[in-house]
Amino acid sequence: MCTEKVSTPNRHNIDLGASGEGLARKFLKKLGYSILFNNYRSYLGEIDIVARDKDTICFIEVKTRSNRNFGLPQEAVTRRKQRQLTRLAAEFLKEKNLSEQSARFDVVSVILPQGGLEPEIEIFKNAFSIEE
């Protein structure tokens, strides 16, 4: 019998993620994005932010870290996560009758250092493409 350890997020990680998503929304609005949905959920999972950038629907994954000890936040968007987001996006576009709309995947990286230092926020537009 094979057992797999599944980690559950602790309160600190949940709060850190929520703070990062809030900062990401403000950052995106400053860049001219219109936020359509926060935390779009389905049986397939969750998309952190769905927004519009001009004529493009953007599915945005936000990754937040308190430091770089375990790599950069954007490096946590694995192939597996990309496949999940691709399926979620296809479902979203179909559900909202937007299948003909151009779409892309962006990643927002947030580093929230402790000690009152300024957060570092970076966007990676078109971070990966929709898998056929």
C-alpha positions as CSV (number, residue, x, y, z in Angstrom):
1,M,0.0,0.0,0.0
2,C,1.4,3.4,-1.0
3,T,0.7,6.4,1.2
4,E,1.2,9.9,0.1
5,K,1.6,12.8,2.5
6,V,-0.8,15.6,1.7
7,S,0.1,18.9,3.2
8,T,-2.6,21.2,4.5
9,P,-2.0,24.9,4.5
10,N,-1.5,26.4,7.9
11,R,-3.1,29.7,9.0
12,H,0.1,31.7,8.2
13,N,0.1,30.4,4.6
14,I,-3.6,31.1,4.1
15,D,-3.2,34.6,5.4
16,L,0.0,35.1,3.4
17,G,-1.8,34.0,0.2
18,A,-4.8,36.2,0.9
19,S,-2.6,39.2,1.4
20,G,-0.7,38.4,-1.8
21,E,-3.9,38.1,-3.8
22,G,-5.2,41.5,-2.4
23,L,-1.9,43.2,-3.4
24,A,-2.1,41.5,-6.8
25,R,-5.6,42.8,-7.5
26,K,-4.5,46.4,-6.6
27,F,-1.4,46.0,-8.8
28,L,-3.4,44.7,-11.7
29,K,-5.9,47.5,-11.4
30,K,-3.1,50.0,-11.6
31,L,-2.0,48.3,-14.8
32,G,-5.4,48.8,-16.3
33,Y,-6.9,45.3,-15.8
34,S,-10.6,45.0,-14.9
35,I,-11.1,42.3,-12.3
36,L,-14.0,40.1,-13.2
37,F,-13.9,37.3,-10.6
38,N,-11.9,36.6,-7.5
39,N,-11.3,32.9,-6.6
40,Y,-13.4,31.4,-9.4
41,R,-14.2,27.9,-8.2
42,S,-15.5,24.7,-9.8
43,Y,-15.1,21.0,-9.1
44,L,-11.8,21.2,-11.0
45,G,-10.2,23.7,-8.6
46,E,-9.8,27.4,-8.4
47,I,-8.5,30.3,-10.4
48,D,-7.2,33.1,-8.2
49,I,-8.2,36.0,-10.4
50,V,-10.1,36.3,-13.7
51,A,-9.6,39.7,-15.3
52,R,-9.9,41.6,-18.6
53,D,-6.8,43.3,-20.1
54,K,-8.2,45.3,-23.0
55,D,-9.8,42.6,-25.2
56,T,-8.3,39.6,-23.5
57,I,-9.6,37.5,-20.7
58,C,-6.7,36.8,-18.3
59,F,-6.6,33.8,-16.0
60,I,-4.2,34.9,-13.2
61,E,-2.4,32.6,-10.8
62,V,-1.0,34.5,-7.8
63,K,1.9,33.0,-5.9
64,T,3.1,34.6,-2.7
65,R,6.1,33.9,-0.6
66,S,7.6,35.7,2.5
67,N,11.2,35.2,1.1
68,R,13.2,33.5,-1.6
69,N,14.5,30.6,0.6
70,F,12.5,28.0,-1.4
71,G,12.7,29.6,-4.8
72,L,10.8,32.3,-6.6
73,P,7.0,32.4,-6.3
74,Q,6.4,32.0,-10.0
75,E,8.4,28.8,-10.0
76,A,5.6,27.1,-8.1
77,V,3.3,27.2,-11.1
78,T,4.2,23.6,-12.2
79,R,3.1,21.8,-15.3
80,R,0.5,20.0,-13.2
81,K,-0.9,23.4,-12.0
82,Q,-0.8,24.7,-15.6
83,R,-2.9,21.7,-16.8
84,Q,-5.4,22.3,-14.0
85,L,-5.6,26.0,-14.8
86,T,-6.0,25.2,-18.5
87,R,-9.0,23.0,-17.8
88,L,-10.5,25.5,-15.5
89,A,-10.2,28.3,-18.0
90,A,-11.8,26.2,-20.7
91,E,-14.7,25.4,-18.4
92,F,-15.0,29.1,-17.5
93,L,-15.0,30.3,-21.1
94,K,-17.6,27.7,-22.0
95,E,-19.8,28.5,-19.0
96,K,-19.7,32.2,-19.7
97,N,-20.2,31.8,-23.5
98,L,-16.8,33.4,-24.1
99,S,-15.3,30.6,-26.1
100,E,-14.5,32.9,-29.0
101,Q,-12.8,35.4,-26.7
102,S,-9.0,35.7,-26.7
103,A,-7.5,34.4,-23.5
104,R,-4.1,34.1,-21.8
105,F,-2.5,32.9,-18.5
106,D,-0.6,35.4,-16.4
107,V,1.2,34.8,-13.2
108,V,1.7,37.4,-10.5
109,S,4.6,36.8,-8.1
110,V,4.4,38.5,-4.7
111,I,7.2,38.5,-2.1
112,L,6.0,39.9,1.2
113,P,9.2,40.3,3.3
114,Q,8.8,40.5,7.1
115,G,9.9,43.5,9.0
116,G,7.8,46.1,7.2
117,L,9.8,46.0,4.0
118,E,8.1,46.9,0.7
119,P,6.4,44.0,-1.1
120,E,7.9,42.9,-4.5
121,I,5.3,42.3,-7.1
122,E,6.0,41.2,-10.7
123,I,3.7,40.1,-13.5
124,F,4.5,37.5,-16.1
125,K,2.1,38.0,-19.0
126,N,1.4,35.0,-21.2
127,A,3.3,32.8,-18.6
128,F,2.2,29.6,-20.4
129,S,-0.1,28.7,-23.2
130,I,-3.3,26.8,-23.4
131,E,-2.7,23.1,-24.0
132,E,-4.7,21.6,-26.8
